[in-house]
Amino acid sequence: MLTTHILKPRDRATEPVTHPGTGPMVTAADCGLLLIRLTFGLLMAAHGAQKVFGLFGGPGLTATGKGFAALGYTPGKLFAVIGSLSELLGGLGLALGLLTPLAAAALIGVMINAMVTVTSAHGLWETGGGVEYSVCIAVVALAVAATGPGRLAADRLFRWGDGGWAEAAFALGLGGIAAAIALSV
């Protein structure tokens, strides 16, 4: 009896309300996910644009390349392009809800690298230069991959648009592998 109840699919209480003659309405969860995606995604995209293009008071690619070289990434400019574009494109993907598991993987990989090479030596809190910010970005990206980007996303038409364990595992696994490769080169 208990196993039948556990294995039997249940009705989703979070499904949007529909009215006769209209399509499904947007839920509060969809709007909440959009707010999270736009906030974190656009901030990460802008952060990447600072490094690549020197926008928003950023250093630009040449200075970013020198910074990467100082951290031990060789050649620094190549790794600056990879890291900066990962932030820029991963952030835009997250904001749009487009290729969400891949966008999450890009952000997770960059944040792992940031934690290992820059912030872990400074403890937890951002005020002391610690990992707090990087952990938050990585966890939000992973959570959006797991839950799916919501109805207000470009991915709503694709299978991975609903999120799930496979999407979260893909994002975490690819992000981790990419970070490991970058850290080992």
C-alpha positions in Angstrom: 0.0 0.0 0.0 2.7 2.5 1.0 4.9 1.6 -2.0 1.9 2.1 -4.3 1.4 5.5 -2.9 5.1 6.4 -3.3 5.4 5.1 -6.8 2.1 6.5 -8.0 2.6 9.9 -9.7 0.7 12.6 -7.9 -1.0 15.7 -9.2 1.2 18.7 -9.2 -0.2 21.4 -6.9 2.1 23.9 -8.6 0.6 23.6 -12.0 -0.7 26.9 -13.4 -4.4 27.6 -13.3 -6.2 27.4 -16.6 -9.4 29.1 -17.7 -11.6 27.8 -20.5 -10.5 29.2 -23.9 -7.1 30.5 -22.6 -3.7 29.1 -22.2 -2.1 28.4 -18.9 -1.4 31.4 -16.7 2.0 32.2 -15.3 2.5 31.1 -11.7 4.3 33.0 -8.9 7.0 30.3 -9.1 7.6 31.2 -12.8 7.9 34.9 -11.9 10.2 34.1 -9.0 12.4 32.0 -11.2 12.5 34.8 -13.8 13.5 37.3 -11.1 16.3 35.0 -9.9 17.5 34.3 -13.5 17.4 38.0 -14.5 19.2 39.2 -11.4 22.0 36.6 -11.3 22.2 36.1 -15.0 22.5 39.8 -16.0 24.9 40.6 -13.2 27.1 37.7 -14.3 26.9 38.8 -17.9 27.8 42.3 -17.0 30.7 40.9 -14.9 32.0 39.1 -18.0 31.5 42.2 -20.2 33.7 44.1 -17.8 36.5 41.6 -18.4 36.0 41.1 -22.1 35.0 44.6 -23.3 36.0 46.9 -20.5 32.3 47.9 -20.0 30.8 49.1 -16.8 34.2 50.3 -15.5 35.9 46.9 -16.1 39.5 46.3 -16.9 39.1 44.9 -20.4 40.7 41.8 -21.9 44.3 42.8 -21.8 44.3 43.7 -18.1 42.2 40.6 -17.3 44.7 38.5 -19.2 47.5 39.8 -17.1 45.5 39.1 -14.0 44.9 35.5 -15.1 48.6 35.1 -15.9 49.4 36.4 -12.4 47.2 33.6 -11.0 49.2 31.0 -12.9 47.0 30.5 -16.0 49.2 30.3 -19.1 48.5 31.9 -21.5 46.7 34.4 -19.4 44.8 36.1 -22.2 43.4 32.8 -23.5 42.1 31.8 -20.1 40.8 35.3 -19.6 38.8 34.9 -22.8 37.5 31.5 -21.7 36.6 32.6 -18.2 35.1 36.0 -19.3 33.0 34.5 -22.1 31.8 31.8 -19.7 30.5 34.5 -17.4 29.1 36.6 -20.2 27.4 33.8 -22.2 26.5 31.8 -19.1 24.9 34.8 -17.5 23.0 35.7 -20.7 21.8 32.0 -21.0 20.7 32.0 -17.4 18.9 35.3 -17.8 17.0 34.2 -20.9 16.4 30.7 -19.7 18.2 29.5 -22.9 20.2 26.2 -22.8 19.9 26.5 -19.0 21.9 23.4 -18.0 24.8 24.6 -20.2 24.6 28.1 -19.0 24.6 26.8 -15.4 27.6 24.6 -16.1 29.5 27.7 -17.5 28.8 29.7 -14.3 29.6 26.8 -12.0 32.9 26.1 -13.7 34.0 29.7 -13.5 33.0 30.0 -9.8 34.9 26.8 -8.9 38.0 28.3 -10.5 37.4 31.6 -8.7 37.1 29.7 -5.4 40.2 27.6 -5.9 42.5 30.2 -7.2 41.4 33.4 -5.6 38.9 33.4 -2.7 39.4 30.1 -0.8 42.5 31.5 0.9 40.5 34.3 2.4 37.8 32.3 4.2 34.0 32.4 3.8 32.9 36.0 3.9 33.1 38.3 0.9 34.1 41.3 3.1 37.4 39.5 3.6 37.7 38.4 0.0 36.3 35.0 0.7 34.2 32.4 -1.2 30.7 33.7 -0.2 29.9 35.3 -3.6 31.2 32.5 -5.7 29.3 29.9 -3.6 26.1 31.8 -4.0 26.4 32.2 -7.8 27.3 28.4 -8.2 24.4 27.3 -6.0 21.9 29.5 -7.7 23.0 28.3 -11.2 22.8 24.7 -10.0 19.3 25.3 -8.4 18.0 26.8 -11.6 19.3 23.8 -13.6 17.6 21.5 -11.1 14.2 23.3 -11.0 14.2 24.4 -14.6 14.0 28.0 -15.7 10.3 28.3 -15.4 7.5 29.0 -17.9 9.0 32.5 -18.8 12.1 31.1 -20.4 13.3 30.2 -23.9 13.8 26.6 -22.8 10.1 26.1 -22.0 9.7 24.3 -25.4 12.5 21.8 -24.8 12.7 18.7 -22.7 15.4 20.1 -20.4 13.2 23.2 -19.8 11.5 21.3 -16.9 14.8 20.8 -15.0 15.5 17.7 -13.0 18.2 15.5 -11.6 19.7 14.9 -15.0 19.9 18.6 -15.8 21.4 19.4 -12.4 24.0 16.5 -12.7 24.9 17.7 -16.2 25.5 21.3 -15.0 27.5 20.3 -12.0 29.4 17.6 -13.8 30.3 19.7 -16.9 31.1 22.7 -14.7 33.3 20.6 -12.5 35.1 18.9 -15.4 35.7 22.2 -17.1 37.1 23.7 -13.9 39.3 20.7 -13.3 40.7 21.0 -16.8 41.4 24.7 -16.5 43.0 24.2 -13.1 45.3 21.4 -14.3 46.6 23.1 -17.4 
